[in-house]
Amino acid sequence: MGKGADNTAAVQQKQGTLNSEMQRLKIGDQQAGDEDDALLEEAIKLAAVEEQEMKVKEKENCTHGYNTSMFQKGFCEDYFKIYSEAFYAATRRGDFGLHNKLDRLTAGFSAARAKYSNELKRDANLLRIKSYSLAEGTKSLLDGNYDDARLCAALVYYMNTFLAGIITSNPEKLLELSSADEHTLVHFFRKQIPCTCLDEKHKEVKSIPKMGICGNRLCPLPDRMAVRSSMLHCTGCRMLNYCSGDCQKVHWPDHKHICGGKYREDMMRDFVDMIAQLNSTQTN
Protein backbone atom coordinates (compact mmCIF):
# COMPACT_ATOMS: atom_id res chain seq x y z
CA MET A 1 0.00 0.00 0.00
CA GLY A 2 1.46 3.34 -1.00
CA LYS A 3 2.02 6.46 0.95
CA GLY A 4 -0.94 8.19 -0.71
CA ALA A 5 -3.30 5.42 0.45
CA ASP A 6 -2.03 5.79 4.01
CA ASN A 7 -2.72 9.51 3.89
CA THR A 8 -6.23 8.90 2.55
CA ALA A 9 -6.97 6.40 5.31
CA ALA A 10 -5.64 8.82 7.91
CA VAL A 11 -7.79 11.63 6.56
CA GLN A 12 -10.85 9.36 6.53
CA GLN A 13 -10.13 8.27 10.08
CA LYS A 14 -9.78 11.87 11.22
CA GLN A 15 -12.98 12.80 9.33
CA GLY A 16 -14.79 9.91 11.01
CA THR A 17 -13.51 10.98 14.41
CA LEU A 18 -14.57 14.56 13.69
CA ASN A 19 -18.03 13.45 12.59
CA SER A 20 -18.40 11.35 15.74
CA GLU A 21 -17.34 14.28 17.89
CA MET A 22 -19.75 16.60 16.10
CA GLN A 23 -22.56 14.08 16.55
CA ARG A 24 -21.70 13.77 20.24
CA LEU A 25 -21.71 17.53 20.65
CA LYS A 26 -24.97 17.77 18.73
CA ILE A 27 -26.60 15.18 21.00
CA GLY A 28 -25.16 16.96 24.00
CA ASP A 29 -26.53 20.29 22.81
CA GLN A 30 -29.93 18.71 22.23
CA GLN A 31 -29.95 17.18 25.70
CA ALA A 32 -28.85 20.47 27.19
CA GLY A 33 -31.56 22.23 25.22
CA ASP A 34 -34.17 19.75 26.47
CA GLU A 35 -32.96 20.30 30.03
CA ASP A 36 -33.14 24.07 29.53
CA ASP A 37 -36.67 23.77 28.14
CA ALA A 38 -37.70 21.64 31.12
CA LEU A 39 -36.17 24.13 33.53
CA LEU A 40 -37.88 27.01 31.76
CA GLU A 41 -41.26 25.23 31.86
CA GLU A 42 -40.81 24.50 35.55
CA ALA A 43 -39.87 28.13 36.21
CA ILE A 44 -42.99 29.33 34.37
CA LYS A 45 -45.20 26.99 36.43
CA LEU A 46 -43.53 28.14 39.66
CA ALA A 47 -43.98 31.80 38.71
CA ALA A 48 -47.68 31.18 37.98
CA VAL A 49 -48.15 29.52 41.38
CA GLU A 50 -46.34 32.36 43.13
CA GLU A 51 -48.44 34.94 41.25
CA GLN A 52 -51.64 33.16 42.26
CA GLU A 53 -50.50 33.01 45.89
CA MET A 54 -49.71 36.73 45.78
CA LYS A 55 -53.18 37.49 44.40
CA VAL A 56 -54.80 35.44 47.16
CA LYS A 57 -52.69 37.21 49.77
CA GLU A 58 -53.51 40.62 48.29
CA LYS A 59 -57.24 39.80 48.44
CA GLU A 60 -56.92 38.66 52.05
CA ASN A 61 -55.14 41.88 53.03
CA CYS A 62 -57.12 44.22 50.78
CA THR A 63 -59.55 46.60 52.48
CA HIS A 64 -61.58 46.97 49.26
CA GLY A 65 -61.53 50.75 49.66
CA TYR A 66 -62.48 50.86 53.35
CA ASN A 67 -59.86 52.82 55.29
CA THR A 68 -60.75 54.60 58.49
CA SER A 69 -59.75 54.94 62.14
CA MET A 70 -60.55 52.36 64.78
CA PHE A 71 -63.14 54.71 66.33
CA GLN A 72 -64.96 55.14 63.01
CA LYS A 73 -64.65 51.42 62.33
CA GLY A 74 -66.35 50.72 65.66
CA PHE A 75 -69.23 52.98 64.66
CA CYS A 76 -69.64 51.27 61.28
CA GLU A 77 -69.40 47.78 62.78
CA ASP A 78 -72.00 48.61 65.43
CA TYR A 79 -74.36 50.16 62.87
CA PHE A 80 -74.07 47.13 60.62
CA LYS A 81 -74.52 44.73 63.54
CA ILE A 82 -77.77 46.44 64.63
CA TYR A 83 -79.04 46.50 61.04
CA SER A 84 -78.30 42.84 60.32
CA GLU A 85 -79.49 41.54 63.70
CA ALA A 86 -82.83 43.34 63.31
CA PHE A 87 -83.21 41.91 59.80
CA TYR A 88 -82.47 38.33 60.88
CA ALA A 89 -84.65 38.69 64.00
CA ALA A 90 -87.58 39.58 61.73
CA THR A 91 -86.65 36.63 59.52
CA ARG A 92 -86.75 34.23 62.46
CA ARG A 93 -90.26 35.40 63.23
CA GLY A 94 -91.34 33.72 60.00
CA ASP A 95 -91.62 36.61 57.51
CA PHE A 96 -90.30 34.68 54.52
CA GLY A 97 -92.41 36.06 51.66
CA LEU A 98 -91.02 38.49 49.11
CA HIS A 99 -93.36 41.28 50.21
CA ASN A 100 -92.39 40.71 53.83
CA LYS A 101 -88.71 40.91 52.91
CA LEU A 102 -89.19 44.65 52.51
CA ASP A 103 -90.58 44.75 56.05
CA ARG A 104 -87.48 42.91 57.29
CA LEU A 105 -85.13 45.30 55.52
CA THR A 106 -87.08 48.25 56.90
CA ALA A 107 -86.81 46.78 60.40
CA GLY A 108 -83.03 46.67 59.97
CA PHE A 109 -82.78 50.23 58.65
CA SER A 110 -85.05 51.57 61.38
CA ALA A 111 -83.24 49.82 64.24
CA ALA A 112 -79.89 51.27 63.16
CA ARG A 113 -81.34 54.73 62.54
CA ALA A 114 -83.00 54.76 65.96
CA LYS A 115 -79.57 54.61 67.62
CA TYR A 116 -77.60 56.73 65.18
CA SER A 117 -80.14 59.29 63.94
CA ASN A 118 -77.81 62.25 64.67
CA GLU A 119 -74.75 60.61 63.13
CA LEU A 120 -76.66 59.86 59.93
CA LYS A 121 -77.26 63.56 59.35
CA ARG A 122 -73.62 63.84 58.24
CA ASP A 123 -72.69 62.72 54.75
CA ALA A 124 -69.25 61.67 55.99
CA ASN A 125 -70.82 59.01 58.20
CA LEU A 126 -73.10 57.84 55.40
CA LEU A 127 -70.02 57.42 53.23
CA ARG A 128 -68.24 55.46 55.97
CA ILE A 129 -71.16 53.06 56.35
CA LYS A 130 -71.39 52.66 52.59
CA SER A 131 -67.64 51.99 52.31
CA TYR A 132 -67.77 49.50 55.18
CA SER A 133 -70.77 47.71 53.64
CA LEU A 134 -69.04 47.50 50.27
CA ALA A 135 -65.97 45.96 51.91
CA GLU A 136 -68.03 43.47 53.92
CA GLY A 137 -70.12 42.56 50.89
CA THR A 138 -66.99 41.99 48.80
CA LYS A 139 -65.53 39.72 51.49
CA SER A 140 -68.79 37.78 51.63
CA LEU A 141 -68.74 37.29 47.84
CA LEU A 142 -65.14 36.06 47.90
CA ASP A 143 -66.12 33.62 50.66
CA GLY A 144 -69.19 32.47 48.71
CA ASN A 145 -71.60 33.87 51.30
CA TYR A 146 -74.21 35.37 48.99
CA ASP A 147 -76.94 35.91 51.59
CA ASP A 148 -74.76 38.30 53.61
CA ALA A 149 -73.62 39.95 50.37
CA ARG A 150 -77.27 40.63 49.47
CA LEU A 151 -77.84 42.23 52.88
CA CYS A 152 -74.76 44.43 52.34
CA ALA A 153 -75.94 45.38 48.85
CA ALA A 154 -79.31 46.57 50.18
CA LEU A 155 -77.55 48.74 52.78
CA VAL A 156 -75.18 50.20 50.17
CA TYR A 157 -78.15 51.12 47.98
CA TYR A 158 -79.93 52.61 50.99
CA MET A 159 -76.88 54.80 51.81
CA ASN A 160 -76.62 55.86 48.15
CA THR A 161 -80.17 57.20 48.18
CA PHE A 162 -79.50 59.30 51.27
CA LEU A 163 -76.26 60.62 49.79
CA ALA A 164 -78.19 61.55 46.63
CA GLY A 165 -80.68 63.52 48.74
CA ILE A 166 -83.58 61.15 48.05
CA ILE A 167 -86.03 60.81 50.92
CA THR A 168 -86.09 57.02 50.74
CA SER A 169 -85.15 54.06 48.58
CA ASN A 170 -86.94 52.42 45.68
CA PRO A 171 -88.60 49.39 47.34
CA GLU A 172 -88.54 47.39 44.11
CA LYS A 173 -84.79 47.90 43.78
CA LEU A 174 -84.26 46.91 47.41
CA LEU A 175 -86.27 43.74 46.85
CA GLU A 176 -84.29 43.01 43.70
CA LEU A 177 -80.95 43.36 45.50
CA SER A 178 -82.09 41.32 48.48
CA SER A 179 -82.94 38.43 46.11
CA ALA A 180 -80.21 39.10 43.53
CA ASP A 181 -78.47 36.41 41.49
CA GLU A 182 -74.70 35.98 41.77
CA HIS A 183 -73.97 37.86 38.54
CA THR A 184 -76.00 40.89 39.60
CA LEU A 185 -74.37 40.92 43.05
CA VAL A 186 -70.80 40.70 41.78
CA HIS A 187 -71.49 43.38 39.17
CA PHE A 188 -73.08 45.65 41.81
CA PHE A 189 -70.03 45.50 44.12
CA ARG A 190 -67.36 45.31 41.42
CA LYS A 191 -68.33 48.63 39.85
CA GLN A 192 -68.18 50.44 43.22
CA ILE A 193 -64.97 49.14 44.83
CA PRO A 194 -61.58 50.65 43.84
CA CYS A 195 -59.71 47.31 43.75
CA THR A 196 -59.75 44.41 41.26
CA CYS A 197 -60.53 41.71 43.84
CA LEU A 198 -63.80 40.73 42.16
CA ASP A 199 -62.46 40.53 38.60
CA GLU A 200 -61.89 36.77 38.71
CA LYS A 201 -65.19 36.23 40.48
CA HIS A 202 -66.91 38.17 37.71
CA LYS A 203 -65.45 35.80 35.12
CA GLU A 204 -66.89 32.88 37.08
CA VAL A 205 -70.44 34.24 37.29
CA LYS A 206 -70.85 36.31 34.12
CA SER A 207 -72.54 33.40 32.35
CA ILE A 208 -75.34 33.47 34.96
CA PRO A 209 -78.32 35.46 33.61
CA LYS A 210 -79.07 38.69 35.49
CA MET A 211 -82.50 38.65 37.06
CA GLY A 212 -84.93 41.50 37.69
CA ILE A 213 -88.13 41.90 39.68
CA CYS A 214 -91.49 42.36 37.98
CA GLY A 215 -93.34 45.53 38.99
CA ASN A 216 -96.66 43.69 39.10
CA ARG A 217 -97.04 42.52 42.69
CA LEU A 218 -99.48 39.84 41.51
CA CYS A 219 -96.92 38.42 39.07
CA PRO A 220 -97.24 34.59 38.96
CA LEU A 221 -93.48 34.01 38.62
CA PRO A 222 -91.58 32.73 41.69
CA ASP A 223 -90.55 35.81 43.71
CA ARG A 224 -91.61 37.86 40.65
CA MET A 225 -88.11 37.35 39.20
CA ALA A 226 -87.40 37.17 35.45
CA VAL A 227 -84.33 37.38 33.20
CA ARG A 228 -83.59 41.09 33.08
CA SER A 229 -82.62 41.24 29.40
CA SER A 230 -86.08 39.98 28.42
CA MET A 231 -88.04 42.39 30.64
CA LEU A 232 -90.06 45.41 29.59
CA HIS A 233 -89.76 48.76 31.36
CA CYS A 234 -92.30 51.49 31.93
CA THR A 235 -91.50 54.29 29.48
CA GLY A 236 -93.37 56.81 31.65
CA CYS A 237 -91.25 56.61 34.80
CA ARG A 238 -88.48 54.17 33.78
CA MET A 239 -88.53 52.88 37.33
CA LEU A 240 -90.54 49.66 37.01
CA ASN A 241 -89.77 46.58 34.92
CA TYR A 242 -92.20 43.86 33.88
CA CYS A 243 -91.71 40.23 32.96
CA SER A 244 -94.35 40.48 30.21
CA GLY A 245 -96.80 42.75 28.50
CA ASP A 246 -99.60 40.96 30.34
CA CYS A 247 -98.15 41.86 33.74
CA GLN A 248 -97.67 45.45 32.63
CA LYS A 249 -101.31 45.66 31.49
CA VAL A 250 -102.58 44.09 34.72
CA HIS A 251 -100.60 46.56 36.81
CA TRP A 252 -101.38 49.66 34.75
CA PRO A 253 -104.71 50.59 36.46
CA ASP A 254 -102.77 50.98 39.73
CA HIS A 255 -99.52 52.26 38.26
CA LYS A 256 -101.05 54.98 36.07
CA HIS A 257 -101.93 57.06 39.13
CA ILE A 258 -98.30 57.26 40.24
CA CYS A 259 -96.41 56.98 36.95
CA GLY A 260 -94.33 59.95 35.84
CA GLY A 261 -92.47 62.73 37.59
CA LYS A 262 -94.04 62.12 41.01
CA TYR A 263 -93.19 58.43 40.95
CA ARG A 264 -90.78 58.49 43.88
CA GLU A 265 -92.92 60.73 46.05
CA ASP A 266 -96.09 58.68 45.56
CA MET A 267 -94.68 55.20 45.08
CA MET A 268 -92.65 55.39 48.28
CA ARG A 269 -95.34 56.84 50.55
CA ASP A 270 -96.17 53.49 52.17
CA PHE A 271 -92.47 52.75 52.56
CA VAL A 272 -91.83 56.10 54.29
CA ASP A 273 -94.83 55.59 56.56
CA MET A 274 -93.55 52.14 57.44
CA ILE A 275 -90.17 53.55 58.52
CA ALA A 276 -91.82 56.33 60.53
CA GLN A 277 -94.09 53.83 62.27
CA LEU A 278 -91.21 51.54 63.18
CA ASN A 279 -89.12 54.46 64.46
CA SER A 280 -92.05 55.66 66.54
CA THR A 281 -92.56 52.19 68.00
CA GLN A 282 -88.89 51.89 69.00
CA THR A 283 -88.82 55.41 70.48
CA ASN A 284 -91.85 54.66 72.61
Secondary structure, DSSP 4 states (H G I P E B T S, - for coil): --HHHHHHHHHHHHHHHHHHHHHHHHHHHHHHHHHHHHHHHHHHHHHHHHHHHHHHHHHHH--TT----HHHHHHHHHHHHHHHHHHHHHHHTT--SHHHHHHHHHHHHHHHHHHSTTGGGSHHHHHHHHHHHHHHHHHHHHTT-HHHHHHHHHHHHHHHHHHTT-SS--HHHHHHHHT--HHHHHHHHHTTSSS-TTHHHHHHHTTSPPEEE-S-TT--SGGGEEEGGG-EE-TTTS--EESSHHHHHHHHHHHTTT-STTHHHHHTHHHHHHHHHHHHHHH-
